[in-house]
Amino acid sequence: MIPPEPAIVRHGRCLHLDLGSTYECLSWALIGGGECRARRISWIAVQRGELPADRDATALAQSWLAEELEDAPAPEVVLLTSRSLDRHLVERAQCGEHAALCISTVGLSNALRPGD
């Protein structure tokens, strides 16, 4: 069961989700991607020119996250997006005892490609 209103907080260049307890997750995340168990998930907004093709995206993400989190617990899953974090979408679905929560940062304003 997913909490009815998971805590989603925008802080600086990050969007943080705290599910309140650990859940099975599936994502294409840079950090913690694939199938995993997670309680905390973060999205980091990336602007044009911040992530050139020759840079280590994982190391940059960890550095940006460390600046944002200070002493807060680190998320198990971290995604990068060029979409405005204020325009994230949240969808829930339930079928019997099974539930899903999807948070997306996609759309036409997401105009960057890897290496831009």
BELGIZI-V204855 format. One record per residue. OMEGA is omega in degrees with one decimal (* if undefined). Layout:
omega
OMEGA
OMEGA
This chain:
omega
178.7
176.4
-176.9
179.0
178.6
-178.0
175.8
-174.9
174.2
178.3
180.0
-178.6
-176.7
170.4
-175.7
177.0
174.0
-177.5
178.3
173.0
-174.3
179.6
171.3
-178.7
176.7
-179.1
173.3
-174.5
175.7
178.8
179.5
-178.4
-177.3
177.3
178.6
172.6
-176.7
171.4
-176.3
179.7
179.2
172.0
177.1
177.8
-180.0
179.8
178.7
177.4
-178.3
-174.3
178.7
-174.9
-176.8
179.8
177.3
-175.4
-179.9
179.8
177.6
179.6
178.9
178.4
179.3
-178.6
178.9
178.2
-176.5
-170.5
-173.1
-177.5
-179.4
178.5
179.6
176.3
176.8
-178.9
179.6
177.5
174.3
177.7
172.4
178.2
175.1
-179.0
178.1
-177.0
177.9
179.5
178.4
176.1
177.7
174.6
179.1
175.7
-175.8
-179.5
-178.5
-178.8
177.2
175.3
179.1
175.0
-176.3
177.3
-177.8
177.5
-176.2
177.2
178.6
-167.5
-179.3
173.6
174.4
179.7
177.7
*
